[in-house]
Amino acid sequence: MSKEAMFKELSDAVITCKKDAVTAAVEKARGEGIPPAEIIEKGLAAGMNEVGVLFERGKLFLPHVMMAAGAMEAGVKLLEADLPKDAASKKLGVIVNGTVEGDVHDIGKSIVSTMLQSAGFEVHDIGRDVPLQDFIDKAKETNANMIGMSALMTTTLPGQKEVIEMLKEQGMRDKVKIMVGGAPATQNWADKIGADCYAENASEAVARAKELLL
């Protein structure tokens, strides 16, 4: 079975929400020696991304999304032991991640949190529709090196800018890096509001976090 076919099997298993199929596909991919990060990114996360797209289009409903997320988590859990031991024992950094206030989109942000965790970061996912001050309070509480903010609607995008302004007012801007993402966000937007980086997807988020924190 080719790598591509295996990634498709992993992805399809997540889309159909079948935990047994996900764990079986993960075991098969492991047996073929595919690195755990690739299994997560190109298989499980790809399937979850597709679930997100179908949900946005009204083809799937929330219970399906939650079941798919549960199936994906079961697959990720199986791989935790395979992730590099130094990644498990040595934290690469502490990241607070959430979707800004007024925005209830969760899937992309959850995938980013999972991928960052798998890469060895300590991630505090504070959910969706998060009051802006909560990002800062959580960063203080956890001594975070980075705050990740997702916004999936143009109306909630300004929340990312506000958090940066609030950090400046509270004398914390130089203590944390800021990563922004979400459908309406762009590199230009990140530059305009003074964020440290923009990530288009989960694998890019991991790469940017490593660049900034290592």
C-alpha positions in Angstrom: 0.0 0.0 0.0 1.4 3.4 -1.0 1.9 6.2 1.6 -0.8 8.2 -0.2 -3.3 5.3 0.0 -2.4 5.0 3.7 -3.0 8.7 4.4 -6.3 8.4 2.6 -7.3 5.4 4.7 -6.5 7.4 7.9 -8.3 10.5 6.6 -11.4 8.5 5.6 -11.5 6.7 9.0 -11.6 10.1 10.7 -14.3 11.4 8.4 -16.5 8.3 9.1 -16.0 8.8 12.9 -15.0 5.2 13.4 -12.5 4.9 16.2 -11.8 1.3 15.5 -11.0 2.1 11.8 -8.8 5.0 12.9 -6.8 2.9 15.4 -6.4 0.1 12.9 -5.2 2.5 10.2 -2.8 4.1 12.7 -1.4 0.7 13.6 -1.0 -0.2 10.0 0.8 3.1 9.2 3.1 2.6 12.2 3.9 -0.9 11.0 5.0 0.6 7.7 7.4 2.9 9.5 5.6 6.1 8.7 6.8 8.9 11.2 4.1 9.7 13.8 4.1 13.4 12.8 3.2 12.5 9.2 0.5 10.1 10.3 -1.1 12.9 12.3 -0.6 15.7 9.8 -1.2 14.0 6.4 -3.7 11.4 7.7 -5.6 12.3 10.8 -5.5 16.1 10.6 -6.3 16.0 6.8 -9.4 14.0 7.6 -10.4 16.4 10.4 -9.8 19.4 8.0 -12.2 17.8 5.6 -14.8 17.3 8.4 -14.4 21.0 9.1 -15.0 22.0 5.5 -18.1 19.8 5.3 -19.4 21.2 8.6 -18.9 24.8 7.3 -20.9 23.9 4.1 -23.7 22.5 6.2 -23.1 18.9 5.0 -22.3 17.7 8.5 -23.6 18.6 11.9 -21.9 19.2 15.2 -22.4 15.7 16.7 -20.5 14.2 13.7 -17.7 16.8 14.1 -17.4 15.9 17.8 -17.3 12.2 17.0 -14.7 12.7 14.3 -12.6 14.7 16.8 -12.9 11.9 19.3 -11.8 9.4 16.7 -8.8 11.5 15.7 -7.8 11.9 19.4 -7.9 8.1 19.8 -5.4 7.9 16.9 -3.2 10.7 18.3 -3.1 9.0 21.7 -1.8 5.8 20.1 1.1 7.8 18.6 2.1 9.7 21.7 4.5 7.0 22.8 6.2 7.1 19.4 6.9 10.8 19.5 10.5 11.6 20.2 11.2 11.2 23.9 13.0 14.5 24.1 9.9 16.1 22.7 7.9 14.5 25.5 10.3 15.3 28.3 11.7 18.6 27.2 9.2 21.3 26.6 9.9 23.4 23.5 7.8 26.2 24.9 4.4 27.0 26.4 1.6 28.2 24.1 -1.8 29.5 24.9 -4.2 28.9 22.0 -7.8 29.9 21.4 -10.4 31.3 19.1 -11.2 35.0 19.8 -14.4 36.3 21.4 -17.5 36.2 19.2 -16.2 33.4 17.1 -17.4 29.8 17.8 -15.3 28.0 15.1 -13.1 25.4 16.8 -11.9 22.7 14.4 -8.9 24.4 12.8 -7.7 25.7 16.1 -8.1 22.3 17.8 -6.0 20.7 15.0 -3.3 23.4 15.5 -3.3 22.7 19.3 -3.0 18.9 18.6 -0.1 19.4 16.2 1.8 21.8 18.5 1.4 19.3 21.3 2.6 16.5 19.2 5.7 18.5 18.2 6.6 18.9 21.9 5.1 22.2 23.0 3.0 22.5 26.2 -0.3 23.8 24.8 -3.1 25.3 26.8 -6.1 25.3 24.5 -8.6 27.7 26.0 -11.4 27.0 23.5 -13.5 29.2 21.4 -15.4 32.5 21.9 -12.6 33.4 24.4 -12.9 36.8 26.1 -9.8 38.8 25.0 -8.4 39.3 28.5 -8.5 35.6 29.1 -5.7 35.1 26.6 -3.5 37.4 28.7 -4.6 36.0 32.0 -3.8 32.4 30.9 -0.5 33.5 29.4 0.5 35.0 32.8 -0.8 31.9 34.7 1.1 29.4 32.6 4.2 31.7 32.0 3.5 31.2 28.2 6.1 32.1 25.5 3.4 32.4 22.8 -0.3 33.2 22.3 -2.0 31.7 19.3 -5.3 33.4 18.2 -7.7 32.1 15.6 -10.5 34.1 14.0 -12.6 32.6 11.2 -14.8 35.6 10.5 -13.8 39.1 9.4 -16.0 40.6 12.2 -13.9 38.8 14.9 -10.5 39.5 13.3 -10.0 42.8 15.1 -10.0 40.8 18.4 -6.5 39.7 17.5 -5.3 43.3 17.2 -7.0 44.2 20.5 -5.2 41.5 22.4 -1.9 42.8 21.1 -2.8 46.4 22.2 -3.9 45.1 25.6 -0.6 43.3 26.0 1.2 46.5 25.3 -0.9 48.4 27.8 -0.3 45.8 30.4 3.5 45.8 29.8 3.6 42.2 28.5 4.0 42.5 24.8 7.8 41.8 24.9 7.2 38.7 27.0 5.1 36.7 24.5 5.2 36.0 20.8 1.9 36.3 18.9 0.7 33.9 16.2 -2.5 34.6 14.3 -4.5 32.5 11.9 -7.9 31.7 10.5 -9.5 32.1 7.1 -9.6 35.9 6.9 -6.2 36.4 8.4 -3.2 36.9 6.1 0.5 37.7 6.4 -0.4 41.4 5.6 -2.8 41.4 8.4 -0.3 40.0 10.8 2.3 42.6 9.8 -0.3 45.4 10.1 -1.3 44.5 13.7 2.3 43.8 14.8 1.9 40.0 15.3 5.1 37.9 15.3 3.8 35.4 12.7 0.9 34.2 10.7 0.2 30.5 10.0 -2.1 29.3 7.2 -2.4 25.7 8.6 -1.4 23.4 11.4 1.9 22.3 10.0 2.9 25.9 9.3 1.9 26.8 12.9 4.4 24.2 14.2 7.1 25.5 11.9 6.6 29.1 12.9 6.4 28.3 16.6 9.7 26.4 16.3 11.3 29.3 14.4 10.3 31.8 17.1 10.7 29.8 20.3 13.7 27.6 19.7 
